[in-house]
Amino acid sequence: MDSNDTFCCIRILQAYGHMIGLTKPIQMFERDEDRMDIFIHALKTDWIDIYEYLNLANQDNKDIEPELREYMNAFSIIKRNLLDEVKTLTRFPNKPKLRTIFQDYQDALLSSGGIDYNDLLHYARKLLLKESWITDIYNAKYKYLCVDEAQDLNCLQYEFLKALCGYRVHGVMMVGDPNQVIYGFNGSSSDFLCEDFIQDFSAHGYTLEENYRSSHKVIKTANNL
């Protein structure tokens, strides 16, 4: 998600987030340290044994930060891939309580008056799907959309795009190179560009084979590799 995606989501949530229970102004927690502090504080407030709750070895003075970071990463994977309860268990078979812990984490964020980075797209998409009249407002304003570096879209980003387009916007162009996926750690896949987009938007694919950027020597050397 780049700065334009972030700006678009923030505007949507600032204007209409109260309709899905978000407070104004919206506070976003980007750092893992902040997210972990909020979660741990919520658990301690409820007098929950953190070691037992997170299934950690109950050792005095044990540094639980590495384990907490693993949970933070798992929460991000759940959000980026829109995993439901069944898919979460399939993805994390060794963490049967993960879905419950994930929901407690979400509740802790909302109680603190904030959201995390992945929630920007999650809640903006939820709002667009829930309130079709809001989608109509953006459909009237944006008739055409262009998605650059589309090979790096993940599931949540792609589904947000579909929600933003609604049923009115069909003028969508994606530009990308499926051989240059560099955000696999973020759940990105070229399938959204090469397969899902073609099917969902009845799009036509065009391959640009002429290189106007590099010199002849560079192109010749690259082709010989």
Salt bridges, closest charged atoms under 4 A:
ASP32 OD1 - ARG35 NH1 2.61
ASP32 OD2 - ARG69 NH1 3.29
GLU33 OE1 - ARG31 NH2 3.71
GLU33 OE2 - ARG69 NH2 2.67
ASP34 OD1 - ARG31 NH1 2.93
GLU65 OE2 - ARG69 NH2 3.02
GLU67 OE2 - LYS62 NZ 3.51
ASP116 OD2 - ARG35 NH2 3.89
ASP116 OD2 - LYS79 NZ 2.62
ASP119 OD1 - LYS79 NZ 2.98
GLU131 OE2 - LYS130 NZ 3.10
GLU159 OE1 - LYS162 NZ 3.67
ASP200 OD2 - LYS162 NZ 3.56
